[in-house]
Each structure stands twice: as C-alpha cells, then as structure tokens.
C-alpha cells in the first residue's frame, strides 16, 4: 500500500498536469470536464477549435496514447467522408496533417495526464487516466 504522502503527491501531480482538448458545445466534453472537477482536478483547458494543436503536438499526443491516428478522428463528421479519410491510401502523416488543417475532425474530448492520453468517449473513459 502506498503511504499517504506519496498518494497525495501523485494526486497533486495529476491535478497540475491534466490537459483537456475541449469543445464547450460538446456534451461529452462537458461531462469529462465535470468528472475531472468532481475529483478536484482543474485541467488546463485547450479550446482546440480556436487554438488547434500543431502537427508536432498531434503526433506527440497520438504517439503517447499508443492508439492509431484514426482513433483521434471524428468518423461521423461530414468532412471525414468528403475527404475520403477512411481510404487506406492515407498515411499516418497525411491523417495528422488533416487533423492539423481541420480541427473539427479531432475526436474530442482528448485528455492528457501523466498516466496516459485518450479520446474520452464515453466520458467515463477519463477515469482510467486519473484513478
């Protein structure tokens, strides 16, 4: 069992280093923010539609998650279909470029913590990153 002082340090570290790529118009994103705040975590909120991550930032986020690039893309977004992004011809670099150019394709909310990175759909998926 972890001594209380270490548990408190770990919680403090998590609280200080959580990032939420957020869209306030998205119910799931709002629910993730509520779940974090209910646990005493005030994340750094990044409104990705007005301050989109760069290609380098996206690449780092996705690499750290261990997931495929398409896990970070909104497949139901009309633009996804219009750009034929389901086509296997697109490389990971191409897809990251599309995410950087069209932030509306970003599968929000995305949460970054010391424990990992995940698109949090459903909202309860955030609990794996903070508990």
BALOBA-1460 file (C-alpha; in Angstrom, 3 decimals):
// residues 131
<rec num="1" residu="x" x="0.000" y="0.000" z="0.000"/>
<rec num="2" residu="x" x="1.266" y="3.455" z="-0.904"/>
<rec num="3" residu="x" x="1.977" y="5.813" z="2.019"/>
<rec num="4" residu="x" x="-0.484" y="8.695" z="2.185"/>
<rec num="5" residu="x" x="2.151" y="11.330" z="1.471"/>
<rec num="6" residu="x" x="3.009" y="9.616" z="-1.840"/>
<rec num="7" residu="x" x="-0.652" y="9.207" z="-2.746"/>
<rec num="8" residu="x" x="-1.193" y="12.922" z="-2.065"/>
<rec num="9" residu="x" x="1.866" y="13.799" z="-4.185"/>
<rec num="10" residu="x" x="0.580" y="11.646" z="-7.054"/>
<rec num="11" residu="x" x="-2.858" y="13.287" z="-6.900"/>
<rec num="12" residu="x" x="-1.256" y="16.733" z="-6.839"/>
<rec num="13" residu="x" x="0.919" y="15.860" z="-9.848"/>
<rec num="14" residu="x" x="-2.120" y="14.660" z="-11.778"/>
<rec num="15" residu="x" x="-4.114" y="17.765" z="-10.863"/>
<rec num="16" residu="x" x="-1.316" y="20.038" z="-12.047"/>
<rec num="17" residu="x" x="-0.703" y="18.313" z="-15.349"/>
<rec num="18" residu="x" x="-4.057" y="17.384" z="-16.862"/>
<rec num="19" residu="x" x="-4.887" y="18.842" z="-20.260"/>
<rec num="20" residu="x" x="-8.329" y="18.702" z="-21.783"/>
<rec num="21" residu="x" x="-8.747" y="19.309" z="-25.505"/>
<rec num="22" residu="x" x="-12.247" y="20.680" z="-25.175"/>
<rec num="23" residu="x" x="-15.242" y="21.837" z="-27.159"/>
<rec num="24" residu="x" x="-17.754" y="23.528" z="-24.854"/>
<rec num="25" residu="x" x="-20.557" y="22.759" z="-27.350"/>
<rec num="26" residu="x" x="-19.944" y="19.016" z="-26.986"/>
<rec num="27" residu="x" x="-21.915" y="17.263" z="-24.247"/>
<rec num="28" residu="x" x="-19.307" y="14.532" z="-23.817"/>
<rec num="29" residu="x" x="-16.572" y="17.123" z="-23.457"/>
<rec num="30" residu="x" x="-18.600" y="18.990" z="-20.830"/>
<rec num="31" residu="x" x="-19.226" y="15.705" z="-18.981"/>
<rec num="32" residu="x" x="-15.497" y="14.915" z="-18.924"/>
<rec num="33" residu="x" x="-14.790" y="18.369" z="-17.501"/>
<rec num="34" residu="x" x="-17.430" y="17.776" z="-14.817"/>
<rec num="35" residu="x" x="-15.948" y="14.365" z="-13.921"/>
<rec num="36" residu="x" x="-12.499" y="15.916" z="-13.564"/>
<rec num="37" residu="x" x="-13.751" y="18.793" z="-11.429"/>
<rec num="38" residu="x" x="-15.790" y="16.453" z="-9.203"/>
<rec num="39" residu="x" x="-12.479" y="14.781" z="-8.383"/>
<rec num="40" residu="x" x="-10.791" y="18.069" z="-7.554"/>
<rec num="41" residu="x" x="-8.896" y="18.307" z="-10.842"/>
<rec num="42" residu="x" x="-8.905" y="21.607" z="-12.689"/>
<rec num="43" residu="x" x="-7.413" y="20.795" z="-16.081"/>
<rec num="44" residu="x" x="-5.669" y="23.107" z="-18.480"/>
<rec num="45" residu="x" x="-8.468" y="23.600" z="-20.992"/>
<rec num="46" residu="x" x="-7.426" y="23.837" z="-24.602"/>
<rec num="47" residu="x" x="-10.201" y="25.042" z="-26.891"/>
<rec num="48" residu="x" x="-8.828" y="23.097" z="-29.839"/>
<rec num="49" residu="x" x="-11.152" y="24.704" z="-32.403"/>
<rec num="50" residu="x" x="-9.740" y="28.184" z="-31.699"/>
<rec num="51" residu="x" x="-6.231" y="27.063" z="-30.661"/>
<rec num="52" residu="x" x="-5.641" y="23.841" z="-32.595"/>
<rec num="53" residu="x" x="-2.622" y="21.693" z="-31.795"/>
<rec num="54" residu="x" x="0.194" y="21.728" z="-34.332"/>
<rec num="55" residu="x" x="1.155" y="18.682" z="-36.368"/>
<rec num="56" residu="x" x="4.074" y="18.094" z="-33.991"/>
<rec num="57" residu="x" x="1.791" y="18.308" z="-30.946"/>
<rec num="58" residu="x" x="-0.748" y="15.962" z="-32.543"/>
<rec num="59" residu="x" x="1.966" y="13.477" z="-33.426"/>
<rec num="60" residu="x" x="3.263" y="13.516" z="-29.833"/>
<rec num="61" residu="x" x="-0.234" y="13.152" z="-28.342"/>
<rec num="62" residu="x" x="-1.116" y="10.251" z="-30.619"/>
<rec num="63" residu="x" x="2.243" y="8.511" z="-30.190"/>
<rec num="64" residu="x" x="1.954" y="8.752" z="-26.396"/>
<rec num="65" residu="x" x="-1.546" y="7.245" z="-26.487"/>
<rec num="66" residu="x" x="-0.392" y="4.118" z="-28.310"/>
<rec num="67" residu="x" x="-3.556" y="4.306" z="-30.421"/>
<rec num="68" residu="x" x="-3.964" y="4.574" z="-34.164"/>
<rec num="69" residu="x" x="-4.317" y="8.053" z="-35.673"/>
<rec num="70" residu="x" x="-7.874" y="7.295" z="-36.767"/>
<rec num="71" residu="x" x="-8.874" y="6.848" z="-33.102"/>
<rec num="72" residu="x" x="-8.421" y="10.609" z="-32.840"/>
<rec num="73" residu="x" x="-10.641" y="11.378" z="-35.815"/>
<rec num="74" residu="x" x="-14.371" y="12.040" z="-35.863"/>
<rec num="75" residu="x" x="-15.596" y="9.434" z="-38.328"/>
<rec num="76" residu="x" x="-19.148" y="10.818" z="-38.207"/>
<rec num="77" residu="x" x="-18.008" y="14.306" z="-39.213"/>
<rec num="78" residu="x" x="-19.187" y="15.078" z="-42.763"/>
<rec num="79" residu="x" x="-15.724" y="16.343" z="-43.673"/>
<rec num="80" residu="x" x="-14.269" y="12.920" z="-42.845"/>
<rec num="81" residu="x" x="-16.423" y="11.398" z="-45.578"/>
<rec num="82" residu="x" x="-15.918" y="14.284" z="-48.001"/>
<rec num="83" residu="x" x="-12.135" y="13.933" z="-47.740"/>
<rec num="84" residu="x" x="-12.370" y="10.124" z="-48.073"/>
<rec num="85" residu="x" x="-10.344" y="9.694" z="-44.883"/>
<rec num="86" residu="x" x="-11.407" y="6.079" z="-44.471"/>
<rec num="87" residu="x" x="-9.341" y="5.303" z="-47.556"/>
<rec num="88" residu="x" x="-6.246" y="3.239" z="-46.642"/>
<rec num="89" residu="x" x="-4.167" y="5.321" z="-49.082"/>
<rec num="90" residu="x" x="-3.709" y="7.970" z="-46.370"/>
<rec num="91" residu="x" x="-0.566" y="7.590" z="-44.261"/>
<rec num="92" residu="x" x="-0.461" y="8.490" z="-40.566"/>
<rec num="93" residu="x" x="1.417" y="11.657" z="-41.530"/>
<rec num="94" residu="x" x="-1.334" y="12.545" z="-44.014"/>
<rec num="95" residu="x" x="-4.037" y="11.978" z="-41.402"/>
<rec num="96" residu="x" x="-2.200" y="14.078" z="-38.820"/>
<rec num="97" residu="x" x="-1.948" y="16.802" z="-41.444"/>
<rec num="98" residu="x" x="-5.716" y="16.674" z="-41.940"/>
<rec num="99" residu="x" x="-6.243" y="16.904" z="-38.171"/>
<rec num="100" residu="x" x="-3.981" y="19.960" z="-38.012"/>
<rec num="101" residu="x" x="-5.661" y="21.613" z="-41.005"/>
<rec num="102" residu="x" x="-9.228" y="20.740" z="-39.971"/>
<rec num="103" residu="x" x="-9.503" y="20.684" z="-36.155"/>
<rec num="104" residu="x" x="-13.225" y="19.877" z="-36.479"/>
<rec num="105" residu="x" x="-12.023" y="16.319" z="-37.276"/>
<rec num="106" residu="x" x="-10.407" y="15.953" z="-33.807"/>
<rec num="107" residu="x" x="-12.294" y="13.332" z="-31.799"/>
<rec num="108" residu="x" x="-12.910" y="15.282" z="-28.620"/>
<rec num="109" residu="x" x="-12.584" y="15.329" z="-25.776"/>
<rec num="110" residu="x" x="-8.963" y="14.260" z="-25.537"/>
<rec num="111" residu="x" x="-7.418" y="14.111" z="-22.078"/>
<rec num="112" residu="x" x="-3.687" y="14.103" z="-21.369"/>
<rec num="113" residu="x" x="-2.464" y="13.069" z="-17.904"/>
<rec num="114" residu="x" x="0.756" y="11.599" z="-16.508"/>
<rec num="115" residu="x" x="-0.974" y="8.193" z="-16.777"/>
<rec num="116" residu="x" x="-1.725" y="8.466" z="-20.486"/>
<rec num="117" residu="x" x="-3.664" y="10.032" z="-23.328"/>
<rec num="118" residu="x" x="-7.114" y="9.068" z="-24.587"/>
<rec num="119" residu="x" x="-10.015" y="10.364" z="-26.571"/>
<rec num="120" residu="x" x="-12.640" y="10.090" z="-23.825"/>
<rec num="121" residu="x" x="-15.731" y="8.626" z="-25.430"/>
<rec num="122" residu="x" x="-17.672" y="7.729" z="-23.411"/>
<rec num="123" residu="x" x="-16.908" y="10.393" z="-20.814"/>
<rec num="124" residu="x" x="-16.216" y="7.765" z="-18.138"/>
<rec num="125" residu="x" x="-13.096" y="6.712" z="-20.052"/>
<rec num="126" residu="x" x="-11.349" y="9.652" z="-18.355"/>
<rec num="127" residu="x" x="-11.474" y="7.737" z="-15.065"/>
<rec num="128" residu="x" x="-8.835" y="5.302" z="-16.371"/>
<rec num="129" residu="x" x="-6.472" y="8.253" z="-16.686"/>
<rec num="130" residu="x" x="-6.987" y="9.728" z="-13.237"/>
<rec num="131" residu="x" x="-7.941" y="6.931" z="-10.810"/>
